[in-house]
Amino acid sequence: MWITLSLLSLALPTAQATLAEPDLPSPLSLDRAEQIFLTHGLDLLIAEAQVAGAEGDLRAAHVVQNPIVNGDFLYGFAVNSSVPGNSFPAVPGWTVGLSDNAAIEDILAGKRGLRIDVASRALEAARHSRDDAQRTLLTQVRNAFTAALLAQQNLDFAVEVQKSYQQTRDLNQTRFDKGSISQVDLTRVVVAQLESLQQRDQAAAQLIQAKAALAFLLGSRSHTLGFALEGELSYRPMPRIDDIEPDDLAQLGLQHRPDLQAAVSSREQNGFAVAQAKRQVFPDISLQLSYSQQYITTEANGVVSPPTLTVGLQAPIPLFYQQQGEIRRAEANFLVAESQEQKARAQVISDVSQADASYRASRDMVRRMEGELLRNAKLSRDLEELLYRKGAASLLEFLDAQRTYIATNLEYRQDLQSYWNAVYQLEQATGIQLR
């Protein structure tokens, strides 16, 4: 018992080290976040455990059946007619038997080989499923990091806007005190300044929420959200994507998508399972070998019976049932796996087409934003502010230009997030990194 406990105590530190909470550095970059996820992501650790289980199944499939040994001690009685009263002298003996437990037949009939094939394909499917989990979860990490960057930049912009409105409010308060503007104009500025405070607080809350979502994906189980983010949400061209045709992108997905590879392995596994179910109709034949010897004791002397060596076979007769149910189930599972493989192929084509369309649309929107929209919105706001401070423009004209500038900037950042999410989605759809 103490040996078992000591072995468990040796195994516990390893498990605890694997499940240790990650230390999130500050500042945290996207590359560092991906590295932390690959070593501490809880969902990825679950997928790794499933691979370890499939490895155990494969090891069990290689096992050769252990032989069976049996022994008997005989102690019977015999009638001795030469002795008055027909006494019963002792008749001791013993028997030893050995059976291969159908191990030889299991190998020669190919049952063991089929079990290994089934377990091998199951392990391949588990590994591809682990890779597929990594593919989809990495996209979630990247999207969460992008959302956190967007929230950080929105907060910075909200602070900038709030300061601008505060300056405008101070200016109009001075003008109102001098009687240059009406109460109505001052009230409009006060409302706009208070709305900017609302937007700033909302942006701060969104940043905390985005950091919490990112930390959860990285395996953090505490409230350590004080880390800063390294990087900037900005547009960067993707020539590797722009220079490739959509059909070629689809071919990349068919070649590299781990979920499709897992479906192929599952179909092969179920194909071997059909052959294994049919092979099980052949009975398990056990080879048996036994040796027996018996002693007969009389008053005159002891007589030893001749040793007896027995060789035999034991096998069930498949008379009433020939594995029809198991074969039918295996064939049905194969048809399901075959259909799932075709569905996975169609899913790859669909995912790549949707992601490519989203990428090209978001790319064009960002380019249009950076080309004219942002510049003209800022120029309009700056000119209206200058004219308003000089008294050549009305407050409503300035506030309208300011709102347009704010809305355009927020839309630009949303377009940037959509652009990077589309890039990551296209990488997820093809199964390879395209940046």
One Martini backbone bead per residue (centre of mass of N, CA, C, O) as a GRO file, in nm:
protein
  435
    1MET     BB    1   0.058   0.062  -0.022
    2TRP     BB    2   0.305   0.259   0.014
    3ILE     BB    3   0.398   0.234  -0.279
    4THR     BB    4   0.155   0.364  -0.414
    5LEU     BB    5   0.171   0.636  -0.266
    6SER     BB    6   0.457   0.711  -0.361
    7LEU     BB    7   0.392   0.716  -0.663
    8LEU     BB    8   0.176   0.936  -0.646
    9SER     BB    9   0.363   1.156  -0.523
   10LEU     BB   10   0.545   1.165  -0.780
   11ALA     BB   11   0.311   1.247  -0.988
   12LEU     BB   12   0.189   1.515  -0.883
   13PRO     BB   13   0.398   1.741  -0.959
   14THR     BB   14   0.361   1.713  -1.263
   15ALA     BB   15   0.062   1.789  -1.276
   16GLN     BB   16   0.096   2.065  -1.133
   17ALA     BB   17   0.293   2.185  -1.342
   18THR     BB   18   0.099   2.169  -1.584
   19LEU     BB   19  -0.143   2.333  -1.408
   20ALA     BB   20  -0.012   2.587  -1.388
   21GLU     BB   21  -0.025   2.911  -1.352
   22PRO     BB   22   0.022   3.169  -1.542
   23ASP     BB   23   0.251   3.430  -1.622
   24LEU     BB   24   0.161   3.750  -1.698
   25PRO     BB   25   0.304   3.969  -1.877
   26SER     BB   26   0.450   4.315  -1.875
   27PRO     BB   27   0.406   4.318  -2.161
   28LEU     BB   28   0.168   4.171  -2.392
   29SER     BB   29   0.203   3.970  -2.656
   30LEU     BB   30   0.099   3.769  -2.904
   31ASP     BB   31   0.327   3.562  -2.901
   32ARG     BB   32   0.320   3.516  -2.592
   33ALA     BB   33   0.024   3.426  -2.577
   34GLU     BB   34   0.060   3.173  -2.750
   35GLN     BB   35   0.268   3.030  -2.572
   36ILE     BB   36   0.093   3.014  -2.319
   37PHE     BB   37  -0.137   2.850  -2.443
   38LEU     BB   38   0.036   2.593  -2.533
   39THR     BB   39   0.099   2.534  -2.204
   40HIS     BB   40  -0.198   2.642  -2.042
   41GLY     BB   41  -0.434   2.558  -2.194
   42LEU     BB   42  -0.707   2.386  -2.096
   43ASP     BB   43  -0.825   2.273  -2.363
   44LEU     BB   44  -0.551   2.159  -2.460
   45LEU     BB   45  -0.505   1.964  -2.223
   46ILE     BB   46  -0.750   1.790  -2.284
   47ALA     BB   47  -0.655   1.699  -2.566
   48GLU     BB   48  -0.395   1.565  -2.465
   49ALA     BB   49  -0.535   1.350  -2.288
   50GLN     BB   50  -0.677   1.207  -2.526
   51VAL     BB   51  -0.416   1.115  -2.660
   52ALA     BB   52  -0.313   0.945  -2.423
   53GLY     BB   53  -0.550   0.745  -2.435
   54ALA     BB   54  -0.490   0.644  -2.727
   55GLU     BB   55  -0.209   0.535  -2.657
   56GLY     BB   56  -0.313   0.321  -2.459
   57ASP     BB   57  -0.484   0.163  -2.665
   58LEU     BB   58  -0.247   0.083  -2.846
   59ARG     BB   59  -0.090  -0.072  -2.634
   60ALA     BB   60  -0.320  -0.278  -2.579
   61ALA     BB   61  -0.333  -0.393  -2.876
   62HIS     BB   62  -0.034  -0.534  -2.858
   63VAL     BB   63  -0.125  -0.742  -2.680
   64VAL     BB   64  -0.062  -1.056  -2.550
   65GLN     BB   65  -0.198  -1.314  -2.431
   66ASN     BB   66  -0.212  -1.468  -2.146
   67PRO     BB   67  -0.145  -1.740  -1.997
   68ILE     BB   68  -0.286  -2.043  -1.859
   69VAL     BB   69  -0.272  -2.176  -1.528
   70ASN     BB   70  -0.319  -2.511  -1.389
   71GLY     BB   71  -0.400  -2.692  -1.073
   72ASP     BB   72  -0.412  -3.028  -0.925
   73PHE     BB   73  -0.521  -3.214  -0.634
   74LEU     BB   74  -0.532  -3.554  -0.557
   75TYR     BB   75  -0.774  -3.736  -0.321
   76GLY     BB   76  -0.846  -4.055  -0.315
   77PHE     BB   77  -1.028  -4.372  -0.337
   78ALA     BB   78  -0.977  -4.734  -0.292
   79VAL     BB   79  -1.055  -5.064  -0.352
   80ASN     BB   80  -0.948  -5.344  -0.143
   81SER     BB   81  -1.005  -5.689  -0.170
   82SER     BB   82  -0.759  -5.804   0.016
   83VAL     BB   83  -0.899  -5.650   0.235
   84PRO     BB   84  -1.053  -5.650   0.506
   85GLY     BB   85  -1.336  -5.455   0.462
   86ASN     BB   86  -1.266  -5.276   0.229
   87SER     BB   87  -1.051  -5.071   0.213
   88PHE     BB   88  -0.933  -4.716   0.175
   89PRO     BB   89  -0.687  -4.613   0.015
   90ALA     BB   90  -0.477  -4.391  -0.084
   91VAL     BB   91  -0.508  -4.157  -0.390
   92PRO     BB   92  -0.281  -3.971  -0.506
   93GLY     BB   93  -0.251  -3.653  -0.706
   94TRP     BB   94  -0.168  -3.464  -1.018
   95THR     BB   95  -0.231  -3.153  -1.207
   96VAL     BB   96  -0.110  -2.985  -1.509
   97GLY     BB   97  -0.190  -2.676  -1.685
   98LEU     BB   98  -0.186  -2.526  -2.029
   99SER     BB   99  -0.280  -2.209  -2.184
  100ASP     BB  100  -0.289  -1.967  -2.454
  101ASN     BB  101  -0.559  -1.802  -2.477
  102ALA     BB  102  -0.568  -1.762  -2.798
  103ALA     BB  103  -0.296  -1.628  -2.902
  104ILE     BB  104  -0.222  -1.773  -3.163
  105GLU     BB  105  -0.489  -1.728  -3.311
  106ASP     BB  106  -0.489  -1.417  -3.290
  107ILE     BB  107  -0.244  -1.387  -3.482
  108LEU     BB  108  -0.305  -1.578  -3.728
  109ALA     BB  109  -0.600  -1.442  -3.783
  110GLY     BB  110  -0.554  -1.108  -3.737
  111LYS     BB  111  -0.677  -0.968  -3.483
  112ARG     BB  112  -0.441  -0.806  -3.369
  113GLY     BB  113  -0.383  -0.637  -3.622
  114LEU     BB  114  -0.663  -0.497  -3.628
  115ARG     BB  115  -0.644  -0.364  -3.354
  116ILE     BB  116  -0.400  -0.190  -3.426
  117ASP     BB  117  -0.528  -0.039  -3.661
  118VAL     BB  118  -0.757   0.091  -3.505
  119ALA     BB  119  -0.578   0.235  -3.287
  120SER     BB  120  -0.402   0.397  -3.482
  121ARG     BB  121  -0.632   0.565  -3.609
  122ALA     BB  122  -0.731   0.679  -3.341
  123LEU     BB  123  -0.470   0.832  -3.279
  124GLU     BB  124  -0.469   1.009  -3.528
  125ALA     BB  125  -0.741   1.143  -3.470
  126ALA     BB  126  -0.658   1.265  -3.196
  127ARG     BB  127  -0.427   1.440  -3.304
  128HIS     BB  128  -0.596   1.602  -3.505
  129SER     BB  129  -0.791   1.708  -3.290
  130ARG     BB  130  -0.578   1.860  -3.135
  131ASP     BB  131  -0.497   2.043  -3.373
  132ASP     BB  132  -0.782   2.159  -3.410
  133ALA     BB  133  -0.803   2.288  -3.134
  134GLN     BB  134  -0.560   2.471  -3.176
  135ARG     BB  135  -0.668   2.622  -3.420
  136THR     BB  136  -0.929   2.745  -3.290
  137LEU     BB  137  -0.803   2.860  -3.023
  138LEU     BB  138  -0.598   3.052  -3.150
  139THR     BB  139  -0.812   3.230  -3.276
  140GLN     BB  140  -0.934   3.320  -3.008
  141VAL     BB  141  -0.679   3.453  -2.899
  142ARG     BB  142  -0.641   3.659  -3.129
  143ASN     BB  143  -0.918   3.792  -3.102
  144ALA     BB  144  -0.884   3.874  -2.805
  145PHE     BB  145  -0.635   4.051  -2.848
  146THR     BB  146  -0.769   4.243  -3.049
  147ALA     BB  147  -0.994   4.336  -2.856
  148ALA     BB  148  -0.800   4.457  -2.647
  149LEU     BB  149  -0.669   4.663  -2.832
  150LEU     BB  150  -0.929   4.808  -2.904
  151ALA     BB  151  -1.003   4.889  -2.615
  152GLN     BB  152  -0.749   5.056  -2.564
  153GLN     BB  153  -0.790   5.259  -2.799
  154ASN     BB  154  -1.073   5.352  -2.715
  155LEU     BB  155  -0.983   5.470  -2.446
  156ASP     BB  156  -0.782   5.675  -2.552
  157PHE     BB  157  -0.991   5.822  -2.731
  158ALA     BB  158  -1.192   5.892  -2.505
  159VAL     BB  159  -0.996   6.072  -2.350
  160GLU     BB  160  -0.945   6.271  -2.578
  161VAL     BB  161  -1.243   6.358  -2.613
  162GLN     BB  162  -1.292   6.451  -2.323
  163LYS     BB  163  -1.082   6.679  -2.329
  164SER     BB  164  -1.208   6.835  -2.561
  165TYR     BB  165  -1.483   6.886  -2.421
  166GLN     BB  166  -1.366   7.029  -2.173
  167GLN     BB  167  -1.249   7.269  -2.329
  168THR     BB  168  -1.520   7.356  -2.450
  169ARG     BB  169  -1.661   7.405  -2.184
  170ASP     BB  170  -1.470   7.618  -2.071
  171LEU     BB  171  -1.510   7.819  -2.301
  172ASN     BB  172  -1.826   7.845  -2.270
  173GLN     BB  173  -1.824   7.938  -1.980
  174THR     BB  174  -1.678   8.202  -2.038
  175ARG     BB  175  -1.883   8.309  -2.245
  176PHE     BB  176  -2.127   8.303  -2.057
  177ASP     BB  177  -2.014   8.493  -1.839
  178LYS     BB  178  -1.995   8.728  -2.075
  179GLY     BB  179  -2.256   8.690  -2.276
  180SER     BB  180  -2.197   8.537  -2.565
  181ILE     BB  181  -2.387   8.305  -2.473
  182SER     BB  182  -2.619   8.077  -2.423
  183GLN     BB  183  -2.769   7.838  -2.235
  184VAL     BB  184  -2.807   7.639  -2.465
  185ASP     BB  185  -2.510   7.608  -2.554
  186LEU     BB  186  -2.400   7.518  -2.282
  187THR     BB  187  -2.577   7.266  -2.252
  188ARG     BB  188  -2.473   7.115  -2.501
  189VAL     BB  189  -2.180   7.090  -2.401
  190VAL     BB  190  -2.237   6.944  -2.136
  191VAL     BB  191  -2.365   6.694  -2.261
  192ALA     BB  192  -2.121   6.614  -2.436
  193GLN     BB  193  -1.922   6.587  -2.196
  194LEU     BB  194  -2.082   6.366  -2.042
  195GLU     BB  195  -2.085   6.159  -2.272
  196SER     BB  196  -1.775   6.123  -2.275
  197LEU     BB  197  -1.766   5.995  -1.993
  198GLN     BB  198  -1.937   5.751  -2.060
  199GLN     BB  199  -1.748   5.641  -2.284
  200ARG     BB  200  -1.500   5.607  -2.105
  201ASP     BB  201  -1.621   5.405  -1.901
  202GLN     BB  202  -1.701   5.194  -2.112
  203ALA     BB  203  -1.414   5.147  -2.222
  204ALA     BB  204  -1.293   5.046  -1.953
  205ALA     BB  205  -1.479   4.801  -1.922
  206GLN     BB  206  -1.404   4.664  -2.194
  207LEU     BB  207  -1.108   4.617  -2.122
  208ILE     BB  208  -1.152   4.427  -1.885
  209GLN     BB  209  -1.315   4.214  -2.040
  210ALA     BB  210  -1.095   4.150  -2.253
  211LYS     BB  211  -0.877   4.057  -2.051
  212ALA     BB  212  -1.041   3.830  -1.920
  213ALA     BB  213  -1.079   3.661  -2.178
  214LEU     BB  214  -0.778   3.623  -2.235
  215ALA     BB  215  -0.690   3.495  -1.963
  216PHE     BB  216  -0.870   3.246  -1.985
  217LEU     BB  217  -0.739   3.125  -2.245
  218LEU     BB  218  -0.444   3.117  -2.091
  219GLY     BB  219  -0.521   2.990  -1.784
  220SER     BB  220  -0.631   3.191  -1.594
  221ARG     BB  221  -0.738   3.192  -1.218
  222SER     BB  222  -0.729   3.501  -1.176
  223HIS     BB  223  -0.720   3.875  -1.111
  224THR     BB  224  -0.482   3.936  -1.327
  225LEU     BB  225  -0.529   4.260  -1.508
  226GLY     BB  226  -0.251   4.453  -1.511
  227PHE     BB  227  -0.174   4.409  -1.788
  228ALA     BB  228  -0.017   4.495  -2.068
  229LEU     BB  229  -0.013   4.589  -2.412
  230GLU     BB  230   0.151   4.476  -2.706
  231GLY     BB  231   0.071   4.693  -2.951
  232GLU     BB  232  -0.106   4.764  -3.269
  233LEU     BB  233  -0.396   4.861  -3.434
  234SER     BB  234  -0.317   4.791  -3.770
  235TYR     BB  235  -0.238   4.814  -4.094
  236ARG     BB  236  -0.141   4.515  -4.295
  237PRO     BB  237  -0.032   4.375  -4.552
  238MET     BB  238  -0.121   4.056  -4.750
  239PRO     BB  239   0.042   3.916  -5.004
  240ARG     BB  240  -0.011   3.609  -4.968
  241ILE     BB  241  -0.321   3.653  -5.008
  242ASP     BB  242  -0.347   3.849  -5.257
  243ASP     BB  243  -0.173   3.638  -5.460
  244ILE     BB  244  -0.416   3.437  -5.420
  245GLU     BB  245  -0.640   3.218  -5.506
  246PRO     BB  246  -0.927   3.081  -5.393
  247ASP     BB  247  -0.871   2.789  -5.495
  248ASP     BB  248  -0.591   2.769  -5.355
  249LEU     BB  249  -0.697   2.802  -5.070
  250ALA     BB  250  -0.870   2.547  -5.073
  251GLN     BB  251  -0.633   2.350  -5.115
  252LEU     BB  252  -0.492   2.416  -4.851
  253GLY     BB  253  -0.721   2.316  -4.672
  254LEU     BB  254  -0.723   2.016  -4.781
  255GLN     BB  255  -0.416   1.968  -4.682
  256HIS     BB  256  -0.424   2.108  -4.359
  257ARG     BB  257  -0.678   2.020  -4.223
  258PRO     BB  258  -0.726   1.847  -3.925
  259ASP     BB  259  -1.029   1.769  -3.943
  260LEU     BB  260  -0.999   1.614  -4.209
  261GLN     BB  261  -0.782   1.418  -4.113
  262ALA     BB  262  -0.959   1.300  -3.888
  263ALA     BB  263  -1.179   1.190  -4.080
  264VAL     BB  264  -0.995   0.996  -4.232
  265SER     BB  265  -0.905   0.829  -3.986
  266SER     BB  266  -1.192   0.745  -3.903
  267ARG     BB  267  -1.259   0.591  -4.162
  268GLU     BB  268  -1.026   0.388  -4.137
  269GLN     BB  269  -1.100   0.278  -3.862
  270ASN     BB  270  -1.386   0.170  -3.950
  271GLY     BB  271  -1.279  -0.022  -4.164
  272PHE     BB  272  -1.121  -0.202  -3.963
  273ALA     BB  273  -1.370  -0.266  -3.786
  274VAL     BB  274  -1.515  -0.437  -3.992
  275ALA     BB  275  -1.295  -0.653  -4.021
  276GLN     BB  276  -1.293  -0.727  -3.721
  277ALA     BB  277  -1.588  -0.822  -3.698
  278LYS     BB  278  -1.558  -1.052  -3.910
  279ARG     BB  279  -1.319  -1.201  -3.766
  280GLN     BB  280  -1.482  -1.284  -3.503
  281VAL     BB  281  -1.620  -1.538  -3.622
  282PHE     BB  282  -1.373  -1.660  -3.561
  283PRO     BB  283  -1.276  -1.866  -3.338
  284ASP     BB  284  -1.142  -1.913  -3.021
  285ILE     BB  285  -0.846  -2.093  -3.007
  286SER     BB  286  -0.732  -2.319  -2.763
  287LEU     BB  287  -0.433  -2.429  -2.633
  288GLN     BB  288  -0.382  -2.746  -2.461
  289LEU     BB  289  -0.182  -2.848  -2.167
  290SER     BB  290  -0.134  -3.168  -1.986
  291TYR     BB  291  -0.035  -3.306  -1.659
  292SER     BB  292  -0.046  -3.639  -1.510
  293GLN     BB  293  -0.044  -3.797  -1.172
  294GLN     BB  294  -0.057  -4.119  -0.985
  295TYR     BB  295  -0.097  -4.270  -0.660
  296ILE     BB  296  -0.077  -4.611  -0.528
  297THR     BB  297  -0.152  -4.745  -0.210
  298THR     BB  298  -0.024  -5.020  -0.038
  299GLU     BB  299   0.087  -5.263   0.181
  300ALA     BB  300   0.322  -5.350   0.007
  301ASN     BB  301   0.309  -5.112  -0.210
  302GLY     BB  302   0.384  -4.866  -0.450
  303VAL     BB  303   0.197  -4.729  -0.720
  304VAL     BB  304   0.274  -4.586  -1.038
  305SER     BB  305   0.136  -4.416  -1.260
  306PRO     BB  306   0.138  -4.319  -1.562
  307PRO     BB  307   0.210  -4.060  -1.729
  308THR     BB  308   0.000  -3.782  -1.851
  309LEU     BB  309  -0.038  -3.642  -2.181
  310THR     BB  310  -0.228  -3.354  -2.284
  311VAL     BB  311  -0.378  -3.255  -2.598
  312GLY     BB  312  -0.576  -2.954  -2.683
  313LEU     BB  313  -0.890  -2.808  -2.787
  314GLN     BB  314  -1.065  -2.483  -2.767
  315ALA     BB  315  -1.401  -2.397  -2.894
  316PRO     BB  316  -1.640  -2.214  -3.015
  317ILE     BB  317  -1.960  -2.253  -3.168
  318PRO     BB  318  -2.102  -2.076  -3.446
  319LEU     BB  319  -2.431  -2.151  -3.451
  320PHE     BB  320  -2.632  -1.900  -3.348
  321TYR     BB  321  -2.383  -1.682  -3.374
  322GLN     BB  322  -2.215  -1.432  -3.621
  323GLN     BB  323  -2.185  -1.114  -3.559
  324GLN     BB  324  -2.413  -0.938  -3.692
  325GLY     BB  325  -2.437  -0.686  -3.511
  326GLU     BB  326  -2.140  -0.588  -3.518
  327ILE     BB  327  -2.122  -0.563  -3.824
  328ARG     BB  328  -2.351  -0.361  -3.863
  329ARG     BB  329  -2.235  -0.140  -3.684
  330ALA     BB  330  -1.965  -0.104  -3.835
  331GLU     BB  331  -2.091  -0.028  -4.109
  332ALA     BB  332  -2.242   0.221  -4.008
  333ASN     BB  333  -1.992   0.374  -3.902
  334PHE     BB  334  -1.856   0.393  -4.178
  335LEU     BB  335  -2.075   0.561  -4.319
  336VAL     BB  336  -2.054   0.798  -4.127
  337ALA     BB  337  -1.750   0.860  -4.169
  338GLU     BB  338  -1.774   0.909  -4.472
  339SER     BB  339  -1.972   1.147  -4.452
  340GLN     BB  340  -1.793   1.325  -4.265
  341GLU     BB  341  -1.568   1.362  -4.469
  342GLN     BB  342  -1.737   1.507  -4.685
  343LYS     BB  343  -1.826   1.733  -4.496
  344ALA     BB  344  -1.542   1.840  -4.433
  345ARG     BB  345  -1.476   1.924  -4.721
  346ALA     BB  346  -1.712   2.123  -4.752
  347GLN     BB  347  -1.630   2.298  -4.506
  348VAL     BB  348  -1.367   2.403  -4.615
  349ILE     BB  349  -1.477   2.552  -4.862
  350SER     BB  350  -1.669   2.734  -4.702
  351ASP     BB  351  -1.467   2.868  -4.508
  352VAL     BB  352  -1.280   2.990  -4.721
  353SER     BB  353  -1.489   3.161  -4.872
  354GLN     BB  354  -1.583   3.334  -4.632
  355ALA     BB  355  -1.305   3.439  -4.537
  356ASP     BB  356  -1.221   3.571  -4.804
  357ALA     BB  357  -1.456   3.769  -4.826
  358SER     BB  358  -1.404   3.911  -4.554
  359TYR     BB  359  -1.118   4.005  -4.611
  360ARG     BB  360  -1.167   4.180  -4.869
  361ALA     BB  361  -1.374   4.371  -4.744
  362SER     BB  362  -1.207   4.474  -4.497
  363ARG     BB  363  -0.968   4.577  -4.660
  364ASP     BB  364  -1.121   4.792  -4.826
  365MET     BB  365  -1.229   4.952  -4.584
  366VAL     BB  366  -0.956   5.032  -4.462
  367ARG     BB  367  -0.841   5.174  -4.710
  368ARG     BB  368  -1.066   5.386  -4.726
  369MET     BB  369  -1.022   5.508  -4.455
  370GLU     BB  370  -0.712   5.582  -4.497
  371GLY     BB  371  -0.751   5.754  -4.754
  372GLU     BB  372  -1.018   5.970  -4.667
  373LEU     BB  373  -1.205   5.964  -4.423
  374LEU     BB  374  -1.022   6.039  -4.186
  375ARG     BB  375  -0.900   6.298  -4.299
  376ASN     BB  376  -1.170   6.451  -4.349
  377ALA     BB  377  -1.286   6.432  -4.063
  378LYS     BB  378  -1.053   6.585  -3.924
  379LEU     BB  379  -1.054   6.839  -4.097
  380SER     BB  380  -1.344   6.922  -4.032
  381ARG     BB  381  -1.313   6.945  -3.727
  382ASP     BB  382  -1.077   7.149  -3.717
  383LEU     BB  383  -1.218   7.376  -3.874
  384GLU     BB  384  -1.467   7.407  -3.691
  385GLU     BB  385  -1.307   7.470  -3.435
  386LEU     BB  386  -1.164   7.721  -3.540
  387LEU     BB  387  -1.420   7.879  -3.619
  388TYR     BB  388  -1.557   7.869  -3.341
  389ARG     BB  389  -1.334   8.017  -3.177
  390LYS     BB  390  -1.373   8.275  -3.380
  391GLY     BB  391  -1.698   8.290  -3.453
  392ALA     BB  392  -1.760   8.149  -3.761
  393ALA     BB  393  -1.918   7.920  -3.602
  394SER     BB  394  -2.132   7.703  -3.490
  395LEU     BB  395  -2.200   7.477  -3.251
  396LEU     BB  396  -2.349   7.266  -3.423
  397GLU     BB  397  -2.126   7.234  -3.637
  398PHE     BB  398  -1.908   7.135  -3.443
  399LEU     BB  399  -2.058   6.894  -3.315
  400ASP     BB  400  -2.105   6.745  -3.579
  401ALA     BB  401  -1.803   6.711  -3.654
  402GLN     BB  402  -1.726   6.559  -3.395
  403ARG     BB  403  -1.915   6.315  -3.429
  404THR     BB  404  -1.803   6.225  -3.702
  405TYR     BB  405  -1.516   6.177  -3.604
  406ILE     BB  406  -1.580   5.966  -3.391
  407ALA     BB  407  -1.736   5.761  -3.568
  408THR     BB  408  -1.504   5.714  -3.771
  409ASN     BB  409  -1.295   5.603  -3.570
  410LEU     BB  410  -1.464   5.368  -3.462
  411GLU     BB  411  -1.507   5.236  -3.737
  412TYR     BB  412  -1.207   5.191  -3.800
  413ARG     BB  413  -1.150   4.997  -3.562
  414GLN     BB  414  -1.360   4.789  -3.643
  415ASP     BB  415  -1.228   4.730  -3.917
  416LEU     BB  416  -0.962   4.630  -3.803
  417GLN     BB  417  -1.077   4.395  -3.647
  418SER     BB  418  -1.207   4.258  -3.893
  419TYR     BB  419  -0.947   4.218  -4.048
  420TRP     BB  420  -0.793   4.037  -3.841
  421ASN     BB  421  -1.014   3.827  -3.810
  422ALA     BB  422  -1.000   3.743  -4.110
  423VAL     BB  423  -0.713   3.647  -4.109
  424TYR     BB  424  -0.750   3.430  -3.887
  425GLN     BB  425  -0.983   3.282  -4.031
  426LEU     BB  426  -0.816   3.202  -4.281
  427GLU     BB  427  -0.612   3.035  -4.125
  428GLN     BB  428  -0.823   2.839  -4.009
  429ALA     BB  429  -0.937   2.742  -4.287
  430THR     BB  430  -0.643   2.637  -4.398
  431GLY     BB  431  -0.423   2.558  -4.153
  432ILE     BB  432  -0.236   2.817  -4.198
  433GLN     BB  433   0.008   3.054  -4.211
  434LEU     BB  434  -0.025   3.392  -4.380
  435ARG     BB  435   0.170   3.620  -4.247
   0.00000   0.00000   0.00000
